[in-house]
């Protein structure tokens, strides 16, 4: 692991010839400037082999170029001979904080380790906070290794591999890929208590807790739980009890989640009333959502979606219905178009209403709103019986 590598390789190979101080490993071996595009959050106790496997899979999943993508890894980027200088006097002065704040950093990828040890490290908690709960516009991906040695990741939104492999909607491809993520780590995320994480130095933990604040640590716990629990939530909406569902929904309500991707497997027999489950989900949707992808979810979720739309943040809205006989939106569609008009007219970029049983009245209501959605770039209405009259009503609105 990195403790071994640091002791036997990094420190010895970067020490100055006079044995007075030294450099970082990157400074010693790089042939030129390497501006990082991804920050890696991880614990040193994981095997280096596992760590590399996760980052290699991350690069494949996102379609990153080896020639232009650089990962910032503290063991290699920090000067291990002068860590006090790297840490600075305040959290904002630390190399970790300064790197994440750099404009060129697209996001943070957390390598969790086989046992989820990253959730127990206070510096990792700081990095996750900056990614998912601080309001910064950074992507957040999390990767882990399966017992087979294969790496699998939970990614922030739909990524390159979801668009180039598999069949079905992008949301279903993403859900299928991420379904392999280790269940033990999902459970660990659901129960994470950031305030209980530890650091090698007591003063570091105290400084990080003071920087984030106890209230925001609780928000982070909820946001991490919501981020990691989507696949479990989708399953429970079909097969769980209302009490089991609420256990996963409550963190969602208290979170600052930006993207939600749920695909309900309608091939399994529903134990819960679909409308009741969808209504409970809608009531818990956080106002911070920017991307909402809910596939095969009962239209009863629409009331909650409309509440979020009115905040003016939603860029992507996908509500494809279940295959077979769709459940019409009914009066909810008027509520939806009103919310699009009054809340998302300056934010919405993608709208997908596949298999929603749209009526001619729905089409006319949508056509009246479309010209006012100033940023809309993609509209999907397949598998709706629009007919010639519906197409004629839509055509002028698409000019």
Beta strands, then each sheet from edge to edge (+ up, - down):
strand 1: 38-42
strand 2: 71-72
strand 3: 107-111
strand 4: 139-145
strand 5: 151-154
strand 6: 259-263
strand 7: 291-295
strand 8: 316-318
strand 9: 350-352
strand 10: 378-380
sheet 1: 2+ 1+ 3+ 4+ 5-
sheet 2: 6+ 7+ 8+ 9+ 10+
end
